[in-house]
Amino acid sequence: MSVECRRFKNPHRCPCGDRGQQAAAASASLAHLPLRLLRRRSAGRPDPQLKHPPPMADVHEPLVRRKRKKVLVDYLVQFRWILVIFVVLPISSLIYFNIFLGDMWSAMKSEKKRQKQHDENVQKVVKRLKQRNPKKDGLVCTARKPWIAVGMRNVDTSIDKERMVAKVEPLVNMGQISRATCPMNLALAVIAELDDLTVGGLINGYGIEGSSHLYGLFSDTVVAMEVVLADGRVVRATKDNEYSDLFYGIPWSQGTLGFLVSAEIKLIPIKEYMKLTYIPVKGSLKEIAQAYADSFAPRDGDPAKVPDFVEGMVYTESEGVMMTGVYASKEEAKKKGNKINCVGWWFKPWFYQHAQTALKRGEFVEYIPTREYYHRHTRCLYWEGKLILPFGDQFWFRFLLGWLMPPKVSLLKATQGEAIRNYYHDNHVIQDMLVPLYKVGDALEFVHREMEVYPLWLCPHRLYKLPVKTMVYPEPGFEHQHRQGDTSYAQMFTDVGVYYTPAAVLRGEEFNGAEAVHRLEQWLIENHSYQPQYAVSELNEKDFWRMFDASHYEHCRRKYGAVGTFMSVYYKSKKGRKTEKEVQEAEAAILEPAYADEA
């Protein structure tokens, strides 16, 4: 945990905790592909450079684009795997090993000593804030060097089994927590798939997992937060104490209301294995979307049919695989005839490719050790590993070097220049679309038409109706519609994960990533849907506050003195370089905000 005061004219962007870990994994990839970008015409809009414009495109078909020529950056990206193998992977493995040793050392310390170290760290934050000179030091930003990580500190001995909560610091990641809790048959209610994602990033931003259809987003499982405010006060915020408004305001705020220095998070009892059923689905995108909804939200409302975990992967416009999991004991898993698959071994096929075999095999069931299931996408970074190392999924590589995977995301970022970074932004899609469950079919058709990206990831989550209207909120009146998956207190949403290279780029055609993302964002606004702020965004400030609600967030900004100390969430999330003058002028104008009216 560290704090830095920076002028944002600095050409290096603030890492802002873990905002973008998953996005960075994708934007730092695309290792073997040539560049195919530049201009793309909108759906149905004639290309001004063509003498005979084509007819309007079918709304369900992807657009046809022109071919383009390679440039130098194509070759830099195409052979970037050399740097990844000989530099990034070895250094990454040393960092992971160092973190493991740090955890072991931390576990040997007494709880009293850990608490003392935590209190000392908090006082350092307080001191830095009180010594800050606003005119000289500029705005404050939570930051850390991208290669720095911390030990677990307050996990294994700070588990309260009676209250079923774990108290952790914000830089503790998911892999560290599961390594400590799973042997106790305990786990976080929502534990993100990638090992490197940290508590601070998932609370201040956005976090989801296959259990979110039961427990909501990661921030919904937080019981209490310890926060350092702009004036140096240290407060404990819960949903029912005097700082309840701050408790509801911190999620999605990207650390712009105060410094999160610890959190108490809900634990649940688990079993040793996950019984996972793979269900192949073939049909139209709308039919795939319906099969996905039926896999976890039974139409008859029978709670006995609701699984503990669920996710879907859409491999083409006509094929997908739905996976439902329920916890199982060691005794059940080892019964004669049951198949156990330890997917965590380095030489095992990548999980998304293993799941895809259901399209040929048909429906099948297997038992996976629970912790290995939790982090099933870590080794291949969903399917981005295929772009980072085009031969990484081959048996020879998995057997010889698979133990080095995955590369550290921060190192991937550190080894790319501005030209390559811009190349990824323009030729690669890394977005999450949080859409109401009943609109998933429409979202899939939109992505197919505009981006033609596959595979797609589907993960449901509840969006709760809270006492206050936070930045993200359910559709007004949803509880009266009685739609599939909804309850009286929460609307069922789905994360449609779009992480890969568009088919147009793979075919050698032109593709304008900025235009595609802009159209996606407008679709989200029109359909009461959301875009997590880690993603590269083309939203201007007006549209940002059309997508998100500013009222409670701005209330907290003023009440707790964040204005003039922390930059606003829009400017912290904004793509590109932010100058001190730009941010300060925006902060000054906040006293009389002019947010767009709700559409």
MARKEGU-576459 format. One line per field, with one value per residue (C-alpha): residue number from 1; residue in three letters; x, y, z. Coordinates in nm, 3 decimals, padded with zeros to 5 digits. Example, Ala and Ser with C-alpha at 12.3 -4.5 7.8 and 13.67 -1.06 7.14 Angstrom:
num <- c(1|2)
residuo <- c(ALA|SER)
u <- c(01.230|01.367)
v <- c(-00.450|-00.106)
w <- c(00.780|00.714)
***
This chain:
num <- c(1|2|3|4|5|6|7|8|9|10|11|12|13|14|15|16|17|18|19|20|21|22|23|24|25|26|27|28|29|30|31|32|33|34|35|36|37|38|39|40|41|42|43|44|45|46|47|48|49|50|51|52|53|54|55|56|57|58|59|60|61|62|63|64|65|66|67|68|69|70|71|72|73|74|75|76|77|78|79|80|81|82|83|84|85|86|87|88|89|90|91|92|93|94|95|96|97|98|99|100|101|102|103|104|105|106|107|108|109|110|111|112|113|114|115|116|117|118|119|120|121|122|123|124|125|126|127|128|129|130|131|132|133|134|135|136|137|138|139|140|141|142|143|144|145|146|147|148|149|150|151|152|153|154|155|156|157|158|159|160|161|162|163|164|165|166|167|168|169|170|171|172|173|174|175|176|177|178|179|180|181|182|183|184|185|186|187|188|189|190|191|192|193|194|195|196|197|198|199|200|201|202|203|204|205|206|207|208|209|210|211|212|213|214|215|216|217|218|219|220|221|222|223|224|225|226|227|228|229|230|231|232|233|234|235|236|237|238|239|240|241|242|243|244|245|246|247|248|249|250|251|252|253|254|255|256|257|258|259|260|261|262|263|264|265|266|267|268|269|270|271|272|273|274|275|276|277|278|279|280|281|282|283|284|285|286|287|288|289|290|291|292|293|294|295|296|297|298|299|300|301|302|303|304|305|306|307|308|309|310|311|312|313|314|315|316|317|318|319|320|321|322|323|324|325|326|327|328|329|330|331|332|333|334|335|336|337|338|339|340|341|342|343|344|345|346|347|348|349|350|351|352|353|354|355|356|357|358|359|360|361|362|363|364|365|366|367|368|369|370|371|372|373|374|375|376|377|378|379|380|381|382|383|384|385|386|387|388|389|390|391|392|393|394|395|396|397|398|399|400|401|402|403|404|405|406|407|408|409|410|411|412|413|414|415|416|417|418|419|420|421|422|423|424|425|426|427|428|429|430|431|432|433|434|435|436|437|438|439|440|441|442|443|444|445|446|447|448|449|450|451|452|453|454|455|456|457|458|459|460|461|462|463|464|465|466|467|468|469|470|471|472|473|474|475|476|477|478|479|480|481|482|483|484|485|486|487|488|489|490|491|492|493|494|495|496|497|498|499|500|501|502|503|504|505|506|507|508|509|510|511|512|513|514|515|516|517|518|519|520|521|522|523|524|525|526|527|528|529|530|531|532|533|534|535|536|537|538|539|540|541|542|543|544|545|546|547|548|549|550|551|552|553|554|555|556|557|558|559|560|561|562|563|564|565|566|567|568|569|570|571|572|573|574|575|576|577|578|579|580|581|582|583|584|585|586|587|588|589|590|591|592|593|594|595|596|597|598|599)
residuo <- c(MET|SER|VAL|GLU|CYS|ARG|ARG|PHE|LYS|ASN|PRO|HIS|ARG|CYS|PRO|CYS|GLY|ASP|ARG|GLY|GLN|GLN|ALA|ALA|ALA|ALA|SER|ALA|SER|LEU|ALA|HIS|LEU|PRO|LEU|ARG|LEU|LEU|ARG|ARG|ARG|SER|ALA|GLY|ARG|PRO|ASP|PRO|GLN|LEU|LYS|HIS|PRO|PRO|PRO|MET|ALA|ASP|VAL|HIS|GLU|PRO|LEU|VAL|ARG|ARG|LYS|ARG|LYS|LYS|VAL|LEU|VAL|ASP|TYR|LEU|VAL|GLN|PHE|ARG|TRP|ILE|LEU|VAL|ILE|PHE|VAL|VAL|LEU|PRO|ILE|SER|SER|LEU|ILE|TYR|PHE|ASN|ILE|PHE|LEU|GLY|ASP|MET|TRP|SER|ALA|MET|LYS|SER|GLU|LYS|LYS|ARG|GLN|LYS|GLN|HIS|ASP|GLU|ASN|VAL|GLN|LYS|VAL|VAL|LYS|ARG|LEU|LYS|GLN|ARG|ASN|PRO|LYS|LYS|ASP|GLY|LEU|VAL|CYS|THR|ALA|ARG|LYS|PRO|TRP|ILE|ALA|VAL|GLY|MET|ARG|ASN|VAL|ASP|THR|SER|ILE|ASP|LYS|GLU|ARG|MET|VAL|ALA|LYS|VAL|GLU|PRO|LEU|VAL|ASN|MET|GLY|GLN|ILE|SER|ARG|ALA|THR|CYS|PRO|MET|ASN|LEU|ALA|LEU|ALA|VAL|ILE|ALA|GLU|LEU|ASP|ASP|LEU|THR|VAL|GLY|GLY|LEU|ILE|ASN|GLY|TYR|GLY|ILE|GLU|GLY|SER|SER|HIS|LEU|TYR|GLY|LEU|PHE|SER|ASP|THR|VAL|VAL|ALA|MET|GLU|VAL|VAL|LEU|ALA|ASP|GLY|ARG|VAL|VAL|ARG|ALA|THR|LYS|ASP|ASN|GLU|TYR|SER|ASP|LEU|PHE|TYR|GLY|ILE|PRO|TRP|SER|GLN|GLY|THR|LEU|GLY|PHE|LEU|VAL|SER|ALA|GLU|ILE|LYS|LEU|ILE|PRO|ILE|LYS|GLU|TYR|MET|LYS|LEU|THR|TYR|ILE|PRO|VAL|LYS|GLY|SER|LEU|LYS|GLU|ILE|ALA|GLN|ALA|TYR|ALA|ASP|SER|PHE|ALA|PRO|ARG|ASP|GLY|ASP|PRO|ALA|LYS|VAL|PRO|ASP|PHE|VAL|GLU|GLY|MET|VAL|TYR|THR|GLU|SER|GLU|GLY|VAL|MET|MET|THR|GLY|VAL|TYR|ALA|SER|LYS|GLU|GLU|ALA|LYS|LYS|LYS|GLY|ASN|LYS|ILE|ASN|CYS|VAL|GLY|TRP|TRP|PHE|LYS|PRO|TRP|PHE|TYR|GLN|HIS|ALA|GLN|THR|ALA|LEU|LYS|ARG|GLY|GLU|PHE|VAL|GLU|TYR|ILE|PRO|THR|ARG|GLU|TYR|TYR|HIS|ARG|HIS|THR|ARG|CYS|LEU|TYR|TRP|GLU|GLY|LYS|LEU|ILE|LEU|PRO|PHE|GLY|ASP|GLN|PHE|TRP|PHE|ARG|PHE|LEU|LEU|GLY|TRP|LEU|MET|PRO|PRO|LYS|VAL|SER|LEU|LEU|LYS|ALA|THR|GLN|GLY|GLU|ALA|ILE|ARG|ASN|TYR|TYR|HIS|ASP|ASN|HIS|VAL|ILE|GLN|ASP|MET|LEU|VAL|PRO|LEU|TYR|LYS|VAL|GLY|ASP|ALA|LEU|GLU|PHE|VAL|HIS|ARG|GLU|MET|GLU|VAL|TYR|PRO|LEU|TRP|LEU|CYS|PRO|HIS|ARG|LEU|TYR|LYS|LEU|PRO|VAL|LYS|THR|MET|VAL|TYR|PRO|GLU|PRO|GLY|PHE|GLU|HIS|GLN|HIS|ARG|GLN|GLY|ASP|THR|SER|TYR|ALA|GLN|MET|PHE|THR|ASP|VAL|GLY|VAL|TYR|TYR|THR|PRO|ALA|ALA|VAL|LEU|ARG|GLY|GLU|GLU|PHE|ASN|GLY|ALA|GLU|ALA|VAL|HIS|ARG|LEU|GLU|GLN|TRP|LEU|ILE|GLU|ASN|HIS|SER|TYR|GLN|PRO|GLN|TYR|ALA|VAL|SER|GLU|LEU|ASN|GLU|LYS|ASP|PHE|TRP|ARG|MET|PHE|ASP|ALA|SER|HIS|TYR|GLU|HIS|CYS|ARG|ARG|LYS|TYR|GLY|ALA|VAL|GLY|THR|PHE|MET|SER|VAL|TYR|TYR|LYS|SER|LYS|LYS|GLY|ARG|LYS|THR|GLU|LYS|GLU|VAL|GLN|GLU|ALA|GLU|ALA|ALA|ILE|LEU|GLU|PRO|ALA|TYR|ALA|ASP|GLU|ALA)
u <- c(00.000|00.143|00.034|00.173|00.082|00.137|00.087|-00.106|00.095|00.341|00.346|00.314|-00.043|-00.121|-00.180|-00.474|-00.458|-00.588|-00.814|-00.761|-00.573|-00.794|-00.802|-00.428|-00.388|-00.575|-00.434|-00.083|-00.146|-00.213|00.141|00.130|-00.114|-00.044|-00.205|-00.538|-00.693|-00.778|-01.117|-01.440|-01.772|-02.074|-02.345|-02.537|-02.335|-02.175|-01.797|-01.711|-01.406|-01.611|-01.760|-02.050|-02.156|-02.282|-02.641|-02.744|-02.594|-02.818|-02.858|-02.754|-02.446|-02.098|-01.986|-01.761|-01.440|-01.151|-00.810|-00.514|-00.137|00.108|00.325|00.631|00.437|00.273|00.605|00.696|00.376|00.399|00.735|00.675|00.646|01.028|01.043|00.764|00.937|01.291|01.221|00.864|00.794|01.120|01.088|00.719|00.798|01.053|00.796|00.534|00.787|00.883|00.516|00.479|00.780|00.636|00.311|00.494|00.693|00.379|00.202|00.476|00.408|00.169|-00.166|-00.063|00.248|00.050|-00.202|00.082|00.232|-00.107|-00.159|00.186|00.102|-00.225|-00.046|00.195|-00.104|-00.250|00.083|00.126|-00.223|-00.177|00.160|00.019|00.040|-00.249|-00.081|00.257|00.175|-00.137|-00.412|-00.366|-00.377|-00.346|-00.052|00.213|00.489|00.343|00.585|00.531|00.303|00.253|00.219|-00.111|-00.076|-00.429|-00.582|-00.512|-00.519|-00.788|-01.066|-01.365|-01.545|-01.836|-01.901|-01.773|-01.560|-01.196|-01.013|-00.755|-00.553|-00.633|-00.328|-00.400|-00.495|-00.741|-00.474|-00.336|-00.679|-00.788|-00.455|-00.523|-00.897|-00.959|-00.774|-01.026|-01.316|-01.391|-01.386|-01.493|-01.853|-01.732|-01.373|-01.254|-01.097|-00.761|-00.506|-00.361|-00.681|-00.667|-00.922|-00.875|-00.931|-01.235|-01.400|-01.316|-01.395|-01.575|-01.546|-01.753|-01.742|-01.961|-02.129|-02.244|-02.593|-02.630|-02.419|-02.394|-02.072|-01.757|-01.837|-02.176|-01.996|-01.803|-01.910|-01.698|-01.432|-01.154|-01.100|-00.864|-01.051|-00.906|-00.856|-00.666|-00.947|-00.962|-01.321|-01.490|-01.784|-02.062|-02.408|-02.577|-02.341|-02.290|-02.070|-02.320|-02.333|-01.957|-01.997|-02.237|-02.040|-01.699|-01.782|-01.720|-01.557|-01.204|-01.055|-01.168|-01.348|-01.066|-00.795|-00.922|-00.676|-00.859|-01.184|-01.389|-01.535|-01.801|-01.690|-01.896|-01.848|-01.731|-01.641|-01.327|-01.453|-01.671|-01.901|-01.908|-02.156|-02.071|-02.380|-02.331|-02.577|-02.631|-02.863|-02.902|-02.751|-03.095|-03.138|-02.794|-02.887|-03.207|-03.025|-02.777|-03.058|-03.227|-02.903|-02.917|-03.257|-03.521|-03.846|-04.045|-03.848|-03.738|-03.439|-03.315|-03.227|-03.004|-02.633|-02.356|-02.157|-02.240|-02.070|-02.112|-01.877|-02.000|-01.752|-01.926|-02.251|-02.418|-02.231|-02.175|-02.113|-02.285|-02.119|-02.299|-02.121|-02.221|-01.989|-01.911|-01.732|-01.410|-01.597|-01.845|-01.577|-01.377|-01.665|-01.613|-01.704|-01.660|-01.392|-01.159|-00.987|-00.707|-00.715|-00.452|-00.160|00.065|00.052|-00.327|-00.520|-00.632|-00.973|-01.168|-01.040|-01.122|-01.478|-01.511|-01.475|-01.834|-01.946|-01.818|-01.843|-02.186|-02.286|-02.048|-01.970|-01.641|-01.508|-01.247|-01.061|-01.236|-00.936|-00.826|-01.176|-01.176|-00.864|-00.938|-00.880|-00.557|-00.299|-00.433|-00.578|-00.916|-00.819|-00.581|-00.288|-00.336|-00.259|00.033|00.191|00.032|00.177|00.117|-00.170|00.038|00.126|00.502|00.492|00.253|00.468|00.805|00.720|00.359|00.469|00.592|00.244|00.085|00.306|00.275|00.032|00.231|00.543|00.351|00.252|00.605|00.754|00.533|00.581|00.319|00.298|00.226|-00.015|-00.211|-00.199|-00.370|-00.633|-00.717|-00.702|-00.820|-01.140|-01.134|-01.472|-01.729|-02.093|-02.312|-02.660|-02.999|-03.046|-03.341|-03.125|-02.832|-02.953|-02.959|-02.611|-02.472|-02.619|-02.476|-02.125|-02.146|-02.256|-02.019|-01.709|-01.743|-01.535|-01.527|-01.515|-01.750|-01.781|-02.118|-02.144|-02.464|-02.482|-02.744|-02.775|-02.938|-03.195|-03.010|-03.128|-02.952|-02.914|-02.549|-02.350|-02.498|-02.855|-03.133|-03.394|-03.674|-03.975|-03.795|-03.957|-04.300|-04.199|-04.134|-03.871|-03.662|-03.393|-03.527|-03.645|-03.820|-03.486|-03.243|-03.243|-03.041|-02.772|-02.504|-02.144|-02.087|-01.708|-01.565|-01.195|-01.023|-00.925|-01.213|-01.253|-01.198|-00.844|-00.779|-00.894|-00.659|-00.934|-00.954|-01.105|-01.148|-01.146|-01.238|-01.550|-01.653|-01.617|-01.809|-02.102|-02.087|-02.103|-02.401|-02.576|-02.509|-02.650|-02.964|-03.021|-02.962|-02.634|-02.288|-01.923|-01.667|-01.424|-01.110|-01.185|-01.061|-01.348|-01.449|-01.712|-01.709|-01.808|-02.168|-02.218|-02.028|-02.287|-02.568|-02.442|-02.372|-02.566|-02.371|-02.601|-02.482|-02.121|-02.110|-02.282|-01.997|-01.733|-01.852|-01.935|-01.599|-01.380|-01.268|-01.318|-00.983|-00.795|-00.884|-00.961|-01.314|-01.391|-01.448|-01.105|-00.940|-01.103|-01.057|-00.841|-00.518|-00.303|-00.463|-00.304|-00.315|-00.492|-00.758|-00.840|-00.833|-01.066|-01.305|-01.284|-01.358|-01.667|-01.802|-01.964|-02.213|-02.226|-02.405|-02.460|-02.679|-03.040|-03.133|-03.234)
v <- c(00.000|00.334|00.685|00.924|01.283|01.344|01.612|01.449|01.627|01.348|01.131|00.812|00.737|00.649|00.276|00.351|00.032|-00.261|-00.074|-00.252|-00.567|-00.776|-00.506|-00.471|-00.843|-00.804|-00.471|-00.599|-00.901|-00.949|-01.078|-01.257|-01.055|-00.805|-00.464|-00.430|-00.111|00.239|00.337|00.157|00.274|00.267|00.012|00.106|00.422|00.444|00.462|00.801|00.654|00.399|00.509|00.269|00.248|-00.096|-00.147|-00.127|-00.415|-00.675|-00.587|-00.940|-00.966|-00.821|-00.538|-00.588|-00.384|-00.301|-00.467|-00.273|-00.287|-00.379|-00.118|-00.145|-00.181|-00.495|-00.674|-00.541|-00.692|-01.009|-01.105|-00.970|-01.327|-01.342|-01.073|-01.241|-01.581|-01.466|-01.164|-01.130|-01.492|-01.550|-01.222|-01.290|-01.627|-01.465|-01.207|-01.475|-01.673|-01.363|-01.299|-01.658|-01.622|-01.294|-01.469|-01.744|-01.488|-01.291|-01.607|-01.659|-01.323|-01.287|-01.121|-00.846|-00.768|-00.765|-00.524|-00.301|-00.295|-00.218|00.074|00.208|00.194|00.377|00.651|00.696|00.762|01.008|01.190|01.223|01.368|01.620|01.732|01.778|02.125|02.152|02.424|02.253|01.884|01.876|01.619|01.295|00.952|00.605|00.444|00.179|00.064|-00.199|-00.470|-00.416|-00.648|-00.708|-01.008|-01.132|-00.981|-00.989|-01.291|-01.625|-01.511|-01.245|-01.479|-01.455|-01.786|-01.673|-01.361|-01.538|-01.244|-01.198|-00.870|-00.791|-00.500|-00.362|-00.502|-00.860|-01.052|-01.331|-01.600|-01.514|-01.520|-01.851|-02.010|-01.923|-01.994|-02.300|-02.542|-02.430|-02.505|-02.132|-01.883|-01.533|-01.529|-01.378|-01.456|-01.326|-01.580|-01.414|-01.457|-01.108|-00.910|-00.729|-00.645|-00.270|-00.278|-00.502|-00.283|00.060|-00.064|-00.374|-00.748|-01.048|-01.428|-01.728|-01.699|-01.341|-01.459|-01.541|-01.277|-00.982|-00.803|-00.826|-00.495|-00.634|-00.890|-00.627|-00.595|-00.295|-00.064|00.125|00.451|00.747|01.065|01.373|01.550|01.255|01.109|00.729|00.598|00.260|00.257|-00.002|-00.014|00.086|00.325|00.702|00.653|00.438|00.692|00.651|00.272|00.283|00.552|00.382|00.104|00.225|00.545|00.430|00.553|00.914|00.948|00.837|00.577|00.227|00.075|-00.244|-00.429|-00.694|-00.933|-01.201|-01.567|-01.873|-02.243|-02.451|-02.813|-02.962|-03.005|-02.837|-03.070|-02.905|-02.984|-02.876|-02.815|-02.756|-02.520|-02.471|-02.225|-01.853|-01.598|-01.535|-01.909|-01.929|-01.638|-01.813|-02.139|-01.943|-01.784|-02.121|-02.273|-02.076|-01.906|-02.183|-02.059|-02.236|-02.051|-02.369|-02.268|-02.629|-02.592|-02.287|-02.384|-02.250|-02.134|-02.058|-01.916|-01.937|-01.917|-01.832|-01.966|-01.868|-01.703|-02.045|-02.239|-02.201|-02.400|-02.334|-02.454|-02.500|-02.601|-02.719|-02.781|-03.148|-03.328|-03.520|-03.842|-03.777|-03.676|-03.993|-04.234|-04.498|-04.376|-04.004|-03.819|-03.577|-03.316|-03.117|-02.824|-02.633|-02.846|-02.644|-02.900|-02.925|-02.787|-02.430|-02.422|-02.245|-02.497|-02.787|-02.654|-02.620|-02.998|-03.027|-02.913|-03.247|-03.470|-03.360|-03.287|-03.423|-03.390|-03.380|-03.285|-03.009|-02.920|-02.607|-02.371|-02.484|-02.415|-02.066|-01.972|-02.175|-01.877|-01.752|-01.952|-01.853|-01.513|-01.626|-01.667|-01.372|-01.610|-01.724|-01.373|-01.322|-01.654|-01.797|-02.143|-02.126|-02.374|-02.641|-02.949|-02.909|-02.553|-02.638|-02.931|-02.752|-02.391|-02.389|-02.364|-02.010|-01.893|-01.649|-01.349|-01.068|-00.815|-00.520|-00.646|-00.680|-00.317|-00.210|-00.369|-00.196|00.154|00.410|00.300|-00.062|00.047|00.256|-00.036|-00.261|00.003|00.034|-00.334|-00.519|-00.515|-00.545|-00.454|-00.579|-00.501|-00.522|-00.568|-00.678|-01.053|-01.015|-00.809|-01.052|-01.178|-00.823|-00.760|-01.073|-00.969|-00.619|-00.751|-00.992|-00.718|-00.445|-00.635|-01.005|-01.105|-01.464|-01.628|-01.424|-01.470|-01.469|-01.431|-01.329|-01.102|-00.947|-00.569|-00.483|-00.216|-00.021|00.244|00.508|00.547|00.465|00.505|00.179|00.081|-00.146|-00.034|00.163|-00.059|-00.384|-00.555|-00.521|-00.685|-01.033|-01.117|-01.432|-01.416|-01.102|-01.080|-00.807|-00.679|-00.732|-00.728|-00.996|-00.855|-01.029|-00.943|-00.998|-01.014|-00.910|-00.991|-01.067|-00.950|-00.869|-01.106|-00.813|-00.772|-01.145|-01.129|-00.840|-00.580|-00.228|-00.179|00.139|00.042|00.389|00.405|00.054|00.129|00.455|00.270|00.008|00.277|00.443|00.107|00.058|00.401|00.339|00.000|00.091|-00.097|-00.023|-00.027|-00.097|00.195|-00.018|-00.049|00.194|00.437|00.692|00.854|01.229|01.367|01.426|01.068|00.929|01.079|00.959|00.605|00.644|00.834|01.121|01.226|01.010|01.013|01.395|01.408|01.200|01.404|01.723|01.582|01.412|01.684|01.488|01.784|01.954|01.660|01.362|01.388|01.292|00.943|01.055|01.212|00.921|00.682|00.899|00.763|00.947|01.198|01.430|01.766|01.923|02.228|02.018|01.829|02.133|02.327|02.035|02.010|02.381|02.343|02.060|02.305|02.378|02.048|02.035|01.667|01.553|01.480|01.117|01.002)
w <- c(00.000|-00.097|-00.176|-00.431|-00.509|-00.876|-01.135|-01.411|-01.677|-01.601|-01.914|-01.710|-01.615|-01.258|-01.220|-00.991|-00.799|-01.002|-01.240|-01.567|-01.459|-01.677|-01.949|-01.941|-01.991|-02.317|-02.434|-02.372|-02.589|-02.963|-02.991|-03.323|-03.527|-03.805|-03.789|-03.965|-03.851|-03.938|-04.082|-04.047|-04.178|-03.951|-04.009|-04.320|-04.383|-04.731|-04.748|-04.903|-05.079|-05.273|-05.604|-05.565|-05.202|-05.098|-04.992|-04.629|-04.429|-04.273|-03.905|-03.807|-04.028|-03.963|-04.187|-04.488|-04.474|-04.702|-04.685|-04.552|-04.577|-04.306|-04.137|-03.911|-03.588|-03.731|-03.724|-03.379|-03.246|-03.453|-03.301|-02.953|-02.827|-02.831|-02.563|-02.369|-02.358|-02.282|-02.061|-01.936|-01.836|-01.640|-01.452|-01.387|-01.233|-01.001|-00.892|-00.824|-00.621|-00.425|-00.344|-00.227|00.004|00.135|00.218|00.404|00.601|00.681|00.801|01.059|01.222|01.510|01.456|01.694|01.488|01.166|01.309|01.426|01.077|00.930|01.170|01.081|00.710|00.769|00.963|00.672|00.447|00.698|00.731|00.356|00.320|00.600|00.463|00.114|-00.038|-00.288|-00.495|-00.507|-00.502|-00.717|-00.688|-00.499|-00.657|-00.509|-00.685|-00.668|-00.895|-01.131|-01.016|-00.644|-00.448|-00.078|00.147|00.274|00.619|00.758|00.590|00.753|01.120|01.074|00.971|01.199|01.160|01.375|01.167|00.851|00.737|00.638|00.696|00.427|00.293|-00.052|-00.234|-00.132|-00.446|-00.515|-00.541|-00.199|-00.036|-00.187|-00.094|00.271|00.293|00.077|00.310|00.577|00.339|00.330|00.043|-00.045|-00.162|-00.491|-00.588|-00.924|-01.162|-01.221|-00.939|-00.976|-00.923|-00.589|-00.324|-00.368|-00.742|-00.713|-00.448|-00.590|-00.938|-01.047|-00.981|-01.079|-01.072|-01.147|-00.807|-00.866|-00.967|-00.596|-00.419|-00.659|-00.751|-00.540|-00.369|-00.261|-00.043|00.154|00.517|00.621|00.478|00.654|00.465|00.501|00.404|00.238|00.571|00.720|00.926|00.940|00.939|00.929|00.689|00.699|00.545|00.871|01.055|01.024|00.717|00.528|00.245|00.199|00.212|-00.082|-00.263|-00.281|-00.531|-00.888|-00.755|-00.854|-00.528|-00.576|-00.241|-00.012|00.042|00.109|00.359|00.461|00.405|00.580|00.324|00.347|00.359|00.271|00.351|00.055|-00.026|-00.174|-00.531|-00.791|-00.982|-01.323|-01.599|-01.956|-02.168|-02.544|-02.713|-03.085|-03.254|-03.312|-03.077|-02.928|-02.868|-02.708|-02.482|-02.374|-02.303|-02.095|-01.888|-01.841|-01.709|-01.382|-01.366|-01.397|-01.541|-01.270|-01.003|-00.825|-00.606|-00.601|-00.970|-00.916|-00.933|-00.711|-01.014|-01.373|-01.680|-02.054|-02.348|-02.696|-02.951|-03.277|-03.379|-03.359|-03.087|-02.716|-02.400|-02.068|-01.747|-01.416|-01.098|-00.753|-00.460|-00.392|-00.113|-00.155|-00.088|-00.367|-00.617|-00.557|-00.600|-00.863|-01.209|-01.136|-01.330|-01.150|-01.366|-01.200|-01.442|-01.245|-01.366|-01.598|-01.880|-01.888|-02.189|-02.144|-01.981|-02.254|-02.510|-02.279|-02.237|-02.615|-02.654|-02.529|-02.874|-03.011|-02.703|-02.597|-02.237|-01.974|-01.602|-01.414|-01.071|-01.038|-00.715|-00.593|-00.581|-00.927|-01.053|-00.903|-01.101|-01.413|-01.644|-01.484|-01.679|-02.021|-01.916|-02.048|-02.416|-02.440|-02.385|-02.744|-02.862|-02.627|-02.728|-03.046|-02.972|-02.596|-02.612|-02.787|-02.581|-02.622|-02.487|-02.205|-02.098|-02.117|-02.025|-01.914|-01.551|-01.629|-01.730|-01.698|-01.774|-01.521|-01.667|-01.532|-01.712|-02.037|-01.998|-01.907|-02.219|-02.472|-02.606|-02.696|-03.059|-02.964|-02.693|-02.944|-03.186|-02.932|-02.855|-03.224|-03.324|-03.018|-02.814|-02.437|-02.299|-02.051|-02.118|-01.809|-01.952|-01.812|-01.853|-02.089|-02.327|-02.354|-02.693|-02.828|-02.689|-02.857|-03.191|-03.152|-03.082|-03.375|-03.611|-03.496|-03.380|-03.465|-03.162|-03.037|-02.786|-02.569|-02.192|-02.015|-01.638|-01.454|-01.153|-00.936|-00.932|-00.601|-00.529|-00.257|-00.007|-00.219|-00.594|-00.659|-00.981|-01.113|-01.038|-01.170|-01.419|-01.252|-01.190|-01.275|-00.975|-01.137|-01.465|-01.317|-01.577|-01.568|-01.299|-01.129|-00.770|-00.575|-00.444|-00.735|-01.113|-01.290|-01.516|-01.723|-01.798|-02.169|-02.184|-02.520|-02.509|-02.836|-03.180|-03.415|-03.710|-03.947|-03.809|-03.841|-04.204|-04.279|-04.309|-04.176|-03.833|-03.631|-03.265|-03.139|-03.355|-03.258|-02.886|-02.927|-03.085|-02.811|-02.543|-02.706|-02.720|-02.349|-02.263|-02.467|-02.301|-01.935|-01.935|-01.801|-01.902|-01.626|-01.607|-01.646|-02.017|-02.279|-02.315|-02.577|-02.352|-02.314|-01.975|-02.073|-02.193|-01.894|-01.662|-01.888|-01.833|-01.460|-01.195|-01.038|-00.755|-00.464|-00.583|-00.588|-00.250|-00.105|-00.290|-00.126|00.216|00.264|00.111|-00.197|-00.433|-00.478|-00.327|-00.547|-00.917|-01.021|-01.142|-01.500|-01.531|-01.356|-01.604|-01.911|-02.190|-02.265|-02.083|-01.826|-01.756|-01.414|-01.557|-01.726|-01.409|-01.179|-01.407|-01.406|-01.027|-00.991|-01.206|-00.990|-00.753|-01.030|-01.220|-01.551|-01.597|-01.880|-01.804|-01.798|-02.141)
***
